[in-house]
Amino acid sequence: MNENPSAWQKEEQKVYLRDFFFLFLIVIFSVLVSEQFILTDDATAVDRIFAYLLLFIPLGTLNLIAHYYYRNRRIRLTGNLRSSLRYRLSIAFMLVAIIPSLPIFLISSDNVEQVVRELFNLDVAGALESAHHVMEYQRQKTALELLEQATGTTNTENNPFRFMGGEEALYALRNRGFPGAEHDYVALLRGARVIYESRDLLRQNLPLEFQELGESDIGYTAAHPDGIEFAFYHFPLGPESSSMIIGRRVFPGVDGEVRRFEQLRSQYREEEFGTQGIPATLRLGLAVIYLFMVFAALLLSLMLARQISLPIVSLAAATRAVTDGDLDSRLNLKTTGELGILIDSFNQMTNELRNLRNRLLHSQRLAAWREVARRLAHEIRNPLTPIQLSADRMLRRLDHPEKGDLQRVVRRGCTTIIEQVKVLQTHVDEFANFARLPRARPSVQQLDSVIPEAVNLFQGLEGVRIEMRLAGNLPGIPLDKTIIIGMINNLIKNAVEAILGAPMKGEGLVRISTAMQIQGIRRFVLLRVEDNGPGIDELLRDRIFEPYFTTKTQGGQGRGLGLAMVERAALEHDARLHVGRSVDLGGAEFLILFRVQNTY
């Protein structure tokens, strides 16, 4: 395999960095546009995230589509399958992970918000306030019952105790059955001094409003340090500076529950405003989890894409190398399953192809040299016949000098022998030159710059016009300038001789053109040489590149080595050579395809 791993790895890293850079720009753009034109000052964190996603998702999708088509175009130009396959697999895994989860996230986010809102829409505050009103009602009811039982009236102005003294008032209360239970309370005060108290309340650390009771008939409640709540009435007694306090427990037996309820109510009222942000907080949490899942899906997709694409891409690269003629390519990947079987089969196939190629090349070399020997023998045999006849004639005349003209016969025979020896020398020189064709030493250069040097040798020919149509801006390809000029010369010479050797109406034309050609993932620089001559018989197209094969018999033209040298030059440059009939000019057409090396 003739590829540089570090080159395509660096290129792949550059592509991924460019993709992440564009995604980063899209994120920044989404945030800035949302903050500037979409969001308001009172937007929550969830509102911001959804605004960002509203811009990021379509822009990110367009970015992925654009990069997908860009990579496909790059594949067609460079043949670099690695990054494309891995990129496609990564995108596929990401889409499989993101697309199904996105509607789930949106639906679940809305459902969670609705559930939370429904939960908090339950009138908990109303229930607490209703219970509080019930408790207030119980307090008022207890206070009224207390007043009515102790004084016989619910009107404090008609209180009969206000004209009594302290002991008389206590006696009157006992007659009314008060205090009648452990839940009742009575205290007698003279000024601020406690004269009598049915249970120790004033002497304990009670709330301030209970300790500083004034001369008032207004009922109120106060809490005992143990959490026991009382309803009280405080009214004056007689002319003395005495007063009486009567009381009753409001919630006997459930004082602890009432106290916890009041604490819960106070706590709920303090935290009620904090519950309004719970739906947004939950949606924010879901968004963070979703983004984490997307990030995890991205990492997992890259890992899976690398694991899956590595053997496939390696196999594709090795197959391409085999297509280019490198039968020494082997895959040293250790994998199991179908890919492992495929890789083993590929290695066995390349081994068999290499063995078959070696045997085929050996057979072709034997056949080629056998054909060359046969044709060379034929070419040598032709001048040997007149040489032998001339020598025989001179020997016979030497044996019979009496016949005269010995000098003339010897001179004529020697002249014939010398001429035929020159013919033999020409064949030997041509064969030696063909056998000594130098190996190509290519360097990267423009084909369009080489063609004019070859064409200049044929400018000004009478009856034949040489035309050049060069593409320009072609990529550089490895060329041996000397060999390429010789190849073009042979093609032009072959076309000119074909035109001049056939009856023509009008001017002969030889056209040399170049172009860029793409075949699949391969790029080629095309050299086309065509003419308006008689063309080449289709039955002879497979033989015209054989050494010493020629169809030119007029005037001794053609030794059959020109096109053989063209074929060898094409092989030296790993080029493809095709022969056919020109569509535009009607004569012969030779196509040479020079492969453009992959650039990373």
VMD Tcl script that draws the C-alpha trace (Angstrom):
set ca {
  {0.00 0.00 0.00}
  {1.54 3.25 -1.17}
  {-0.15 5.63 1.19}
  {1.41 7.62 3.95}
  {-0.55 6.95 7.17}
  {0.65 10.10 8.89}
  {-0.54 12.21 5.96}
  {-4.16 11.09 6.01}
  {-4.21 11.05 9.82}
  {-3.10 14.68 9.88}
  {-5.66 15.51 7.24}
  {-8.39 13.76 9.23}
  {-7.39 15.66 12.37}
  {-7.57 18.92 10.44}
  {-11.05 18.05 9.18}
  {-12.30 17.19 12.67}
  {-10.79 20.36 14.13}
  {-12.47 22.39 11.42}
  {-15.82 20.72 12.17}
  {-15.51 21.45 15.89}
  {-14.45 25.02 15.13}
  {-17.59 25.58 13.05}
  {-19.74 24.03 15.79}
  {-18.10 26.34 18.33}
  {-18.86 29.35 16.12}
  {-22.49 28.21 15.81}
  {-22.76 27.90 19.60}
  {-21.35 31.41 20.08}
  {-23.64 32.80 17.37}
  {-26.71 31.11 18.92}
  {-25.91 32.51 22.36}
  {-25.24 36.05 21.13}
  {-28.31 36.25 18.89}
  {-30.56 34.78 21.58}
  {-29.30 37.19 24.22}
  {-29.55 40.17 21.90}
  {-32.85 39.64 20.05}
  {-34.88 36.81 21.63}
  {-34.51 36.67 25.41}
  {-35.87 39.20 27.87}
  {-34.39 40.34 31.17}
  {-36.64 38.06 33.23}
  {-35.82 34.91 31.21}
  {-35.00 31.84 33.27}
  {-32.09 29.49 32.71}
  {-34.41 27.00 31.01}
  {-35.74 29.71 28.68}
  {-32.17 30.56 27.72}
  {-31.26 26.95 26.99}
  {-34.32 26.47 24.80}
  {-33.61 29.72 22.96}
  {-30.04 28.59 22.34}
  {-31.23 25.19 21.06}
  {-33.82 26.89 18.86}
  {-30.98 28.44 16.85}
  {-28.30 25.80 17.35}
  {-30.27 22.77 16.11}
  {-31.13 24.09 12.58}
  {-27.74 25.78 12.15}
  {-25.92 22.68 13.37}
  {-27.97 20.50 11.02}
  {-27.13 22.74 8.06}
  {-23.48 22.61 9.08}
  {-23.50 18.79 9.13}
  {-25.23 18.64 5.72}
  {-22.74 21.10 4.21}
  {-19.76 19.16 5.57}
  {-21.30 15.90 4.36}
  {-21.50 17.14 0.76}
  {-18.07 18.74 1.05}
  {-16.56 15.43 2.15}
  {-18.27 13.55 -0.67}
  {-16.85 16.04 -3.16}
  {-13.42 15.68 -1.57}
  {-13.71 11.91 -1.87}
  {-14.33 12.21 -5.61}
  {-11.30 14.47 -5.98}
  {-8.79 12.77 -3.67}
  {-10.11 9.25 -3.17}
  {-9.56 9.56 0.60}
  {-12.18 7.15 1.91}
  {-11.00 7.11 5.50}
  {-12.35 10.37 6.84}
  {-15.57 10.12 4.84}
  {-16.58 6.68 6.11}
  {-15.68 7.46 9.70}
  {-17.47 10.80 9.46}
  {-20.61 9.17 8.07}
  {-20.62 6.52 10.77}
  {-20.11 9.14 13.48}
  {-22.94 11.27 12.15}
  {-25.19 8.21 11.81}
  {-24.58 7.12 15.40}
  {-25.12 10.66 16.67}
  {-28.38 11.04 14.76}
  {-29.60 7.67 16.00}
  {-28.89 8.80 19.56}
  {-30.13 12.39 19.30}
  {-33.16 12.31 17.01}
  {-35.23 9.77 19.03}
  {-34.20 11.33 22.35}
  {-34.99 14.93 21.38}
  {-38.81 14.54 21.24}
  {-38.64 12.38 24.36}
  {-36.76 15.16 26.12}
  {-39.22 17.83 24.99}
  {-42.28 15.76 25.89}
  {-40.89 14.61 29.24}
  {-39.83 18.16 30.05}
  {-43.35 19.46 29.45}
  {-44.89 16.54 31.32}
  {-42.62 17.05 34.31}
  {-43.50 20.72 34.36}
  {-47.22 19.95 34.18}
  {-46.98 17.33 36.93}
  {-45.06 19.68 39.19}
  {-47.45 22.53 38.50}
  {-50.44 20.28 39.16}
  {-48.78 19.13 42.34}
  {-48.28 22.67 43.54}
  {-51.63 23.76 42.19}
  {-53.21 21.54 44.86}
  {-54.53 24.21 47.22}
  {-52.19 23.34 50.05}
  {-52.09 26.95 51.15}
  {-55.88 27.10 51.10}
  {-56.11 23.93 53.13}
  {-53.68 25.30 55.67}
  {-55.57 28.58 55.91}
  {-58.88 26.74 56.30}
  {-57.43 24.68 59.11}
  {-56.10 27.86 60.66}
  {-59.56 29.44 60.48}
  {-61.03 26.36 62.14}
  {-58.50 26.72 64.91}
  {-59.32 30.41 65.28}
  {-62.97 29.52 65.45}
  {-62.16 27.00 68.16}
  {-60.28 29.68 70.07}
  {-63.21 32.12 69.85}
  {-65.70 29.43 70.76}
  {-63.64 28.39 73.77}
  {-63.36 32.01 74.87}
  {-67.13 32.59 74.61}
  {-67.91 29.36 76.43}
  {-65.45 30.35 79.12}
  {-67.03 33.75 79.58}
  {-70.57 32.43 79.61}
  {-69.84 29.66 82.11}
  {-67.88 31.85 84.47}
  {-70.06 34.98 84.39}
  {-73.37 33.75 83.04}
  {-73.24 36.20 80.16}
  {-71.28 36.76 76.97}
  {-71.27 40.53 77.47}
  {-68.38 41.74 79.56}
  {-70.26 44.95 80.41}
  {-72.86 42.92 82.33}
  {-70.15 41.08 84.24}
  {-71.49 40.60 87.82}
  {-68.00 40.30 89.25}
  {-67.08 43.88 88.72}
  {-68.89 44.89 91.93}
  {-67.52 42.00 94.00}
  {-64.41 41.67 96.01}
  {-61.81 39.06 95.39}
  {-62.98 36.40 97.83}
  {-66.61 36.99 96.94}
  {-65.79 36.57 93.26}
  {-63.94 33.32 93.88}
  {-66.87 32.03 95.91}
  {-69.31 32.96 93.14}
  {-67.16 31.16 90.56}
  {-67.10 28.00 92.63}
  {-70.86 28.12 92.91}
  {-70.99 28.18 89.11}
  {-68.71 25.13 88.97}
  {-65.63 27.00 87.81}
  {-63.00 25.90 87.58}
  {-64.69 22.65 86.82}
  {-61.81 20.68 85.32}
  {-58.07 20.62 85.08}
  {-58.34 22.53 81.84}
  {-59.71 25.66 83.58}
  {-57.73 28.41 85.20}
  {-58.48 31.25 87.62}
  {-56.21 33.84 89.20}
  {-56.83 36.72 91.63}
  {-54.56 39.76 91.45}
  {-54.25 42.90 93.54}
  {-52.42 45.30 91.39}
  {-49.60 43.35 89.81}
  {-49.32 40.92 92.71}
  {-50.77 37.45 92.38}
  {-53.05 36.72 95.38}
  {-54.41 33.41 94.18}
  {-53.75 31.13 91.18}
  {-55.38 27.77 90.52}
  {-52.29 26.61 88.63}
  {-48.85 28.12 88.24}
  {-48.97 30.09 85.03}
  {-48.11 33.66 85.89}
  {-45.18 32.61 88.01}
  {-43.57 30.82 85.04}
  {-41.73 32.27 82.10}
  {-44.78 32.95 79.94}
  {-45.12 35.20 76.89}
  {-44.90 38.90 77.54}
  {-48.55 39.62 76.78}
  {-49.61 37.19 79.48}
  {-47.24 38.51 82.09}
  {-48.28 42.12 81.50}
  {-52.01 41.73 81.70}
  {-53.76 45.03 81.89}
  {-57.16 46.11 83.17}
  {-59.08 44.93 80.13}
  {-62.10 42.78 79.34}
  {-60.73 41.74 75.99}
  {-60.25 37.99 75.62}
  {-57.07 36.60 74.15}
  {-55.03 33.45 73.98}
  {-51.54 32.76 75.15}
  {-49.27 29.74 74.92}
  {-47.76 27.97 77.87}
  {-44.04 27.20 77.63}
  {-45.00 23.56 77.30}
  {-47.05 24.40 74.20}
  {-50.42 24.44 76.00}
  {-52.71 27.18 74.65}
  {-55.25 29.00 76.87}
  {-58.15 31.39 76.24}
  {-58.17 34.15 78.87}
  {-60.43 36.92 80.16}
  {-59.17 39.67 82.45}
  {-61.63 41.97 84.22}
  {-61.52 44.24 87.33}
  {-63.17 43.49 90.67}
  {-65.14 45.90 92.87}
  {-63.80 49.16 94.20}
  {-60.54 47.64 95.12}
  {-57.57 47.59 92.77}
  {-58.12 43.92 92.26}
  {-58.66 41.96 89.09}
  {-59.42 38.44 88.07}
  {-58.18 36.26 85.23}
  {-60.10 33.23 84.07}
  {-58.85 30.82 81.42}
  {-59.40 27.50 79.68}
  {-57.27 25.26 77.48}
  {-58.28 25.65 73.85}
  {-57.03 22.34 72.47}
  {-56.84 19.88 75.36}
  {-54.93 16.77 74.38}
  {-53.83 18.00 70.92}
  {-51.71 21.01 71.82}
  {-48.56 19.43 70.34}
  {-50.25 18.76 67.00}
  {-51.59 22.32 66.90}
  {-48.16 23.73 67.59}
  {-46.58 21.61 64.81}
  {-49.35 22.71 62.45}
  {-48.64 26.37 63.16}
  {-44.94 25.81 62.57}
  {-45.67 24.02 59.31}
  {-47.97 26.85 58.20}
  {-45.35 29.48 58.95}
  {-42.67 27.48 57.15}
  {-44.89 26.92 54.12}
  {-45.68 30.62 53.86}
  {-41.98 31.43 54.00}
  {-41.07 28.87 51.30}
  {-44.12 29.31 49.10}
  {-42.34 31.71 46.75}
  {-39.40 29.31 46.39}
  {-41.61 26.57 44.94}
  {-42.36 28.66 41.84}
  {-38.92 27.89 40.39}
  {-39.12 24.12 40.86}
  {-40.51 23.32 37.34}
  {-37.80 25.44 35.73}
  {-35.16 23.79 37.88}
  {-36.38 20.33 36.89}
  {-36.37 21.26 33.21}
  {-32.87 22.64 33.60}
  {-31.80 19.36 35.19}
  {-33.34 17.40 32.32}
  {-31.58 19.67 29.83}
  {-28.23 19.11 31.54}
  {-28.80 15.34 31.52}
  {-29.79 15.48 27.85}
  {-26.67 17.45 26.92}
  {-24.57 14.96 28.84}
  {-26.23 12.13 26.90}
  {-25.51 13.93 23.62}
  {-21.88 14.39 24.59}
  {-21.62 10.73 25.62}
  {-23.27 9.73 22.32}
  {-20.70 11.82 20.45}
  {-17.77 10.13 22.17}
  {-19.32 6.68 21.76}
  {-20.05 7.35 18.09}
  {-16.44 8.35 17.45}
  {-15.18 5.21 19.19}
  {-17.60 2.88 17.38}
  {-16.99 4.61 14.04}
  {-13.25 4.15 14.44}
  {-13.65 0.50 15.45}
  {-15.99 -0.29 12.56}
  {-14.36 1.81 9.86}
  {-10.75 0.76 10.45}
  {-10.96 -2.71 8.84}
  {-13.34 -1.50 6.12}
  {-11.19 1.48 5.18}
  {-8.02 -0.60 5.31}
  {-9.63 -3.16 3.03}
  {-10.78 -0.42 0.64}
  {-7.29 1.11 0.55}
  {-5.70 -2.29 -0.04}
  {-8.21 -3.02 -2.81}
  {-7.37 0.31 -4.41}
  {-3.68 -0.52 -4.18}
  {-4.35 -3.85 -5.92}
  {-6.29 -1.95 -8.58}
  {-3.20 0.21 -9.11}
  {-1.12 -2.92 -9.59}
  {0.39 -3.31 -6.13}
  {-0.17 -7.01 -5.51}
  {2.16 -6.99 -2.50}
  {-0.52 -5.32 -0.38}
  {-1.49 -7.24 2.73}
  {-3.80 -6.52 5.64}
  {-2.27 -7.24 9.02}
  {-5.45 -6.58 11.00}
  {-6.55 -9.10 13.58}
  {-10.33 -9.19 13.69}
  {-13.07 -11.77 14.02}
  {-16.36 -12.48 12.34}
  {-17.20 -11.75 8.74}
  {-14.60 -8.99 8.45}
  {-11.89 -11.37 9.64}
  {-12.91 -13.92 7.00}
  {-12.99 -11.17 4.37}
  {-9.50 -9.94 5.31}
  {-8.07 -13.47 5.23}
  {-9.71 -14.07 1.85}
  {-8.26 -10.81 0.55}
  {-4.74 -11.76 1.64}
  {-5.10 -15.18 -0.01}
  {-6.44 -13.53 -3.15}
  {-3.48 -11.14 -3.39}
  {-1.05 -14.04 -2.93}
  {-2.72 -15.98 -5.73}
  {-2.85 -12.90 -7.95}
  {0.83 -12.24 -7.35}
  {1.72 -15.82 -8.28}
  {-0.51 -15.69 -11.34}
  {1.01 -12.37 -12.38}
  {4.52 -13.73 -12.07}
  {3.63 -16.77 -14.16}
  {1.80 -14.58 -16.66}
  {4.70 -12.16 -16.96}
  {7.07 -15.04 -17.44}
  {4.84 -16.51 -20.14}
  {4.41 -13.12 -21.77}
  {8.15 -12.51 -21.79}
  {8.75 -15.88 -23.41}
  {6.01 -15.26 -25.96}
  {7.23 -11.74 -26.65}
  {10.83 -12.78 -27.17}
  {9.67 -15.71 -29.25}
  {7.70 -13.32 -31.46}
  {10.57 -10.85 -31.57}
  {12.96 -13.64 -32.54}
  {10.58 -14.81 -35.25}
  {10.13 -11.34 -36.70}
  {13.82 -10.51 -36.37}
  {14.67 -13.75 -38.14}
  {12.22 -12.81 -40.87}
  {13.75 -9.36 -41.22}
  {17.26 -10.82 -41.31}
  {16.28 -13.54 -43.77}
  {15.15 -10.98 -46.34}
  {18.62 -9.43 -46.92}
  {20.36 -12.79 -46.57}
  {18.77 -14.06 -49.77}
  {20.31 -11.40 -52.09}
  {23.61 -11.72 -50.19}
  {23.66 -15.46 -50.78}
  {22.64 -15.09 -54.43}
  {25.34 -12.45 -55.04}
  {27.98 -14.63 -53.39}
  {26.92 -17.67 -55.45}
  {27.04 -15.65 -58.65}
  {30.55 -14.40 -57.89}
  {31.73 -17.91 -57.02}
  {30.37 -19.33 -60.27}
  {32.02 -16.60 -62.30}
  {35.29 -17.20 -60.45}
  {35.02 -20.88 -61.36}
  {34.50 -19.95 -65.04}
  {36.55 -16.81 -65.67}
  {36.48 -17.52 -69.39}
  {32.94 -16.22 -69.50}
  {34.25 -12.73 -68.95}
  {32.74 -9.74 -67.07}
  {34.27 -11.01 -63.81}
  {34.99 -7.54 -62.55}
  {31.47 -6.32 -63.26}
  {29.87 -9.36 -61.58}
  {32.09 -9.05 -58.51}
  {31.47 -5.31 -58.23}
  {27.72 -5.78 -58.56}
  {27.69 -8.63 -56.04}
  {29.79 -6.69 -53.54}
  {27.53 -3.67 -53.90}
  {24.49 -5.83 -53.23}
  {26.14 -7.46 -50.22}
  {27.15 -4.08 -48.76}
  {23.62 -2.69 -49.19}
  {22.03 -5.70 -47.54}
  {24.57 -5.61 -44.72}
  {23.53 -2.01 -44.10}
  {19.94 -3.18 -43.91}
  {21.00 -5.82 -41.39}
  {22.94 -3.20 -39.44}
  {19.86 -0.99 -39.35}
  {17.77 -3.85 -37.94}
  {20.41 -4.64 -35.36}
  {20.69 -0.99 -34.29}
  {16.92 -0.61 -33.99}
  {16.62 -3.80 -31.99}
  {19.49 -2.75 -29.75}
  {17.93 0.67 -29.20}
  {14.58 -0.90 -28.36}
  {16.23 -3.26 -25.90}
  {18.25 -0.44 -24.36}
  {15.31 1.92 -23.67}
  {16.21 3.71 -20.42}
  {14.18 3.31 -17.28}
  {11.95 6.28 -16.57}
  {13.13 8.82 -14.02}
  {9.97 10.82 -13.44}
  {9.65 14.17 -11.72}
  {6.42 16.04 -11.05}
  {5.74 18.53 -13.83}
  {3.02 19.83 -16.12}
  {2.19 17.75 -19.19}
  {1.11 20.90 -21.03}
  {4.65 22.28 -20.78}
  {6.18 19.16 -22.39}
  {3.90 18.83 -25.42}
  {5.03 21.98 -27.30}
  {8.65 20.80 -27.29}
  {7.60 17.57 -29.00}
  {5.29 19.29 -31.49}
  {7.91 21.84 -32.61}
  {9.78 19.11 -34.49}
  {6.81 18.64 -36.84}
  {5.79 22.24 -37.46}
  {5.84 23.32 -41.09}
  {5.07 19.92 -42.63}
  {3.59 20.20 -46.08}
  {0.05 18.85 -46.30}
  {-0.30 18.16 -42.55}
  {-1.27 20.64 -39.84}
  {-0.44 20.02 -36.19}
  {-3.02 21.42 -33.76}
  {-2.71 21.69 -29.96}
  {-5.64 22.04 -27.56}
  {-4.16 22.17 -24.08}
  {-6.42 22.34 -21.03}
  {-4.16 24.41 -18.80}
  {-4.14 24.37 -15.00}
  {-3.71 20.60 -14.94}
  {-2.24 19.05 -11.79}
  {1.38 18.03 -11.87}
  {2.12 14.37 -12.58}
  {5.34 12.29 -12.45}
  {6.91 12.46 -15.94}
  {10.21 11.60 -17.56}
  {10.41 14.49 -19.99}
  {12.73 12.74 -22.48}
  {10.61 9.59 -22.67}
  {7.34 11.54 -22.96}
  {8.72 13.68 -25.79}
  {9.83 10.51 -27.59}
  {6.40 8.94 -27.06}
  {4.59 11.98 -28.48}
  {7.04 12.11 -31.40}
  {6.30 8.48 -32.26}
  {2.54 9.07 -32.11}
  {2.73 12.20 -34.29}
  {5.14 10.48 -36.71}
  {2.80 7.49 -36.94}
  {-0.18 9.80 -37.65}
  {1.71 11.87 -40.24}
  {2.92 8.77 -42.09}
  {-0.62 7.36 -42.09}
  {-2.02 10.61 -43.51}
  {0.68 10.99 -46.17}
  {0.42 7.34 -47.15}
  {-3.31 7.48 -47.86}
  {-5.27 9.36 -50.51}
  {-6.60 12.50 -48.77}
  {-9.05 15.17 -49.80}
  {-7.95 18.37 -48.19}
  {-5.39 19.08 -45.55}
  {-4.27 16.45 -43.10}
  {-4.77 17.22 -39.41}
  {-3.11 15.84 -36.29}
  {-4.63 17.11 -33.02}
  {-2.95 16.85 -29.62}
  {-5.18 17.71 -26.66}
  {-5.14 17.37 -22.89}
  {-7.93 17.27 -20.33}
  {-8.76 16.31 -16.78}
  {-10.73 13.08 -16.42}
  {-12.32 11.55 -13.31}
  {-13.17 7.86 -13.15}
  {-14.82 6.93 -9.88}
  {-12.47 8.06 -7.15}
  {-9.50 8.28 -9.54}
  {-8.24 11.38 -11.30}
  {-6.32 11.23 -14.56}
  {-4.58 13.64 -16.90}
  {-5.67 12.66 -20.40}
  {-3.39 12.96 -23.44}
  {-5.24 12.48 -26.74}
  {-3.51 12.22 -30.14}
  {-5.92 11.90 -33.07}
  {-5.82 12.43 -36.81}
  {-8.06 12.48 -39.86}
  {-6.20 9.69 -41.61}
  {-7.50 6.24 -42.58}
  {-7.46 4.98 -39.00}
  {-6.51 1.53 -37.72}
  {-8.41 -1.62 -38.57}
  {-10.21 -2.89 -35.47}
  {-8.85 -6.39 -36.07}
  {-5.28 -5.07 -35.89}
  {-5.61 -2.90 -32.77}
  {-4.49 -5.69 -30.46}
  {-1.30 -6.28 -32.48}
  {-0.05 -2.80 -33.36}
  {1.98 -2.56 -30.15}
  {3.89 -5.76 -30.85}
  {7.56 -5.20 -31.78}
  {8.24 -5.36 -35.53}
  {4.55 -5.40 -36.39}
  {3.73 -2.81 -39.06}
  {1.17 -2.16 -41.77}
  {3.42 0.29 -43.67}
  {4.91 -1.41 -46.70}
  {5.37 1.50 -49.06}
  {8.95 2.64 -49.56}
  {10.23 0.41 -46.78}
  {8.54 2.61 -44.14}
  {8.05 1.27 -40.68}
  {10.04 -1.20 -38.66}
  {7.18 -1.85 -36.17}
  {9.01 -0.46 -33.12}
  {7.49 3.04 -32.78}
  {4.20 2.01 -31.16}
  {5.98 -0.66 -29.14}
  {8.13 2.12 -27.68}
  {4.96 4.16 -27.02}
  {3.46 1.26 -25.07}
  {6.65 0.79 -23.08}
  {6.76 4.52 -22.25}
  {3.17 4.32 -21.01}
  {4.01 1.31 -18.85}
  {7.04 3.10 -17.44}
  {4.72 5.91 -16.29}
  {2.01 3.58 -14.96}
  {-0.34 5.05 -17.56}
  {-3.25 3.50 -19.40}
  {-3.03 3.30 -23.19}
  {-6.09 2.94 -25.42}
  {-6.46 3.00 -29.20}
  {-9.63 3.58 -31.18}
  {-11.25 5.73 -33.84}
  {-11.57 9.48 -33.41}
  {-15.15 10.67 -33.14}
  {-14.32 14.21 -34.30}
  {-11.70 13.57 -36.99}
  {-12.52 10.03 -38.09}
  {-8.97 8.70 -38.05}
  {-6.92 6.92 -35.41}
  {-7.10 8.02 -31.79}
  {-4.60 7.24 -29.04}
  {-5.52 7.94 -25.41}
  {-2.94 7.94 -22.62}
  {-4.27 8.33 -19.05}
  {-1.70 9.47 -16.48}
  {-2.86 8.85 -12.91}
  {-2.84 11.84 -10.57}
  {-1.47 10.98 -7.17}
  {-3.79 11.47 -4.20}
  {-3.16 14.67 -2.29}
  {-3.97 15.01 1.40}
}
mol new
graphics top color blue
foreach p $ca { graphics top sphere $p radius 0.5 }
foreach p [lrange $ca 0 end-1] q [lrange $ca 1 end] { graphics top cylinder $p $q radius 0.2 }
display resetview
